[in-house]
Amino acid sequence: MSLIQSCQTLLQAYKDGSLGQTIMPEDSHPVFKDQESKLIYFTLPMSLNYQRDSYALWKAALATYNDPTTNIVFNLKEVSNMDTNQLQQLLSKHKLALQPNKHTHNWKTIAQTITTNFSTLSNLLKNPDYLTLKQLLQIKHKKGFPYLSGPKIFNYWCFILNQYCNLNMNNSNLIEIAPDTHITKCSIKLGVIKGNESKEQISNIWREALKGSNITPIQMHPVLWFWSKNNFLFKL
């Protein structure tokens, strides 16, 4: 079976449920009062998504959002002017911030960057275009978006915005697969890379491998993530 055939089989298994459990960590989210609230909710916690369980992260985000005493952390202007110690306490209450200093810094810095340069997140994401966002976050305002500007999380964030915020981002076909632990395991299992090859090259290798197949790299991200997460129970 070729790589493309394997991907098509896995995509179908993902769609029909035979891949196993496929509830995304981000699926447990609140009911939002408006689009700005939704965009903020799916943006700020991303800056804390480093070497931690994604389900626990979004469970903490949901608890923080639903708690009237901590919900203020999802208000960009309030966060921008908030005392850092107070913000740290609010982010720590439901264990949203596991590294109090670093995570509080990330959260506040991003809020200030958006507020200062764009006023609202909706303004930043108006007429959303992947290449434009990439230039803004990874070059022009790189220091203003700690961790979110990193290639792995940036690409995954763009994917989530399309999935959960209905952005219909221009050039979304260029969103790269995010090479986390699960994607790396699948890449080795499918022969996309060898165990000793650089993990930094996974995104480029996947794009080349899928060229001409009508399958975009980011389409494969949730499929591969769950295939690995479910311990490869589905057999090709």
N, C-alpha and C positions, 0 to 999 in steps of 0.2 A: 504494500500500500504506500503510495507516495505521500509526501508531507501535506500537499493540498487535499488529498482524499482523506487523510487523517483529520485534518482541520474541519472539513465538511462533515465528517462523521461525528466529531466532538460537538460541533455547533448544533447538529440535529439532536444529539443526546441532551444537550443543555436545554433546548427548546421543549423536548417532550418529557423531560423530567428523569430520564434514565441515568443522568450523570450523578444523581444523588441530591443532597441538600443544596439548594441554590438561593437561599435567602441572603441578600446582600447586607452587610453591616449597616449601610445607610438606609435600609428599608424601614428601620424603626425611627421614624421622625415625627415631629408634631404636626398639627394642623396650623398652617401659617396664615397670618392676617393679611399679608401682602407679599408681592414678589421680592421686595427689598429684604424682608425678614428671611425669606427662603434662601436667597443668595448668600446672606451673611451666615446663616446656619450651616450651609454646605461649604463655606470658605474658611472661617476662622479655625474650627477644629482640625482642619487639614494640616495646619501649621504645627500641630502637636502629634501628628501621626508618624512617629519615628520609633522603630523597634518596640512596638507595643501591640497588644491584641486589638484589632480593629473593632471587634464587637464590643469590647469593654469601653473603647474610646467613644463610640457613638451612643452607647447606653448612658455614659456619663454626660455626654452632650445633651441628650434628651432630658435627663434629670435636671440638669442645670437650666435648660430652657424652660421647663415646666414649673420650676420653683420660682414663685414671685420674688423671693429674696435674692435670687441669683440671676434672673432673666436679663437684668440690666447689662450683663457682659456681652450681650448680642446687640447692643446699641452702640454703633461706632463712635458717635460724638461723645456719649457719656464715657466710654472707655478711654478715648483720647485725652480727656481732661481729668481722669480719675487718678487718685493717689495709688501708686504702684502697690503698696502694701495691702490696701483695700481690695484691689483687683486680684491680687494673689490669694487672698482669703476666699474670695468669691469663686475663683476658678478651682480652688482646692476642696471646697465643701463637698462636692460630689465626685471628687477625684478626676476631674477633667484635666487639671494640671498635675502631672506626676513628678515633674521636675520644676518645682515652684518658681525659681528664678528665671530659668531659661524659657519655660513655657509662657510665663507672664510677659516676659520681654517680647517673645514672638507675637503674642496676641495683641499687645498694646502697640507695637511698632507697625503692624499691618493696619490696625484701625486708624492710627495717625496718618499713615501714608495715603490711605484711601480718602480720609476726610480732608486732608490738606490739599491733595492734588486733584481729586475728582468729586469732592463733596459727599457723594454716595457711591455705593458699589454698583447700583443700577446705571449710573453715569459711566463708570469704568467699563461696564459690560454692554453698553448701548451699541447696537450694530456689531455684535461680537464676531471677531475674526481670530482664528487660532494664531496666525502669523503676527498679527498686531499685538495680541496679548503676550505672545512669546517675547517680542521685542521690548514691551513695557516691563514685564516682570523679570526677565532674565538678563536684560541689559540696562535700560534706562533707570528703572527703580529697583534694581536687584537687591540692594541692601535694605530697601523698605519692605521687602516681602520675605523675611527669613524663613527658610525651609520650604515655603510654598514656591519659591523661585527655582528650587532644585529640579533637575529634569524629571526625576521619577514622580515626585508629588505633583509638579506642575501639569504633566500630561494626564495623570490620573484625575486631578482636579477638573481639568477641561472635560474629561469624559463624564464625570459626575454632574457637572453643570448641564451638560447636554441631556443626560439621563433623567435627572430629578428636577431641573429648573426649566426644561423645554426651551433652551436657548437657540437651538438650531444654528450652531456656530458655523460661520463660513470657514472653509478649508479644514473641516473636522476630520476629513480623510487623512490629514497629515498628523493627527494626534498619534504619538508613538506609544507602543506597548510599554507599560511600566515594569521594569525588571526587578521585581521583589523576589523573595525566597521561593515562592510557589511558581512563579513564571520561570525562574532559573531551573528549578527541578524539572518542569515540563519540557523546557528547551533542551535539556540534556537527554531526557527520556525519548523525545521525538527526533533526536539527532540533529537539531538545529545548531547546537554548539556541542563541543566536547567538554568534559569536566575540567580540563586545564585551560580552557579559553577564557579570555577576559570577559567578565560579566558586563563591563561597560559597553561592549559592542553588541549586546543582545538586541537592542532596539533596531539598530541598523541591519543586523543579520535577518531579523524577522521581516523587515520591510522588503528586503531583496528577495527573501524566500517566497513571499506572498504576491510578488509582482505579477500582474496579469491574471490574477485569480478572482477578482471582484470581492476578495475578503480583505478588510483593512486590519492592520495590526491591533488596533484598540478593540475591535470586535472580538478578538480572541482573548482579551485580558480576563473578563469574568469567567469565560469558559475554562481556560487553563487554570485560573486561580481556584475554582471549585473542584476541578479534576484532581489537583494536588491536595487541596484541603480535605477531600473525601478519600484520601489515600489511594487514589487510582483504582477505585472499586470498579469503575466502568472499564471494560477491556476492549481495546481496538481489535 
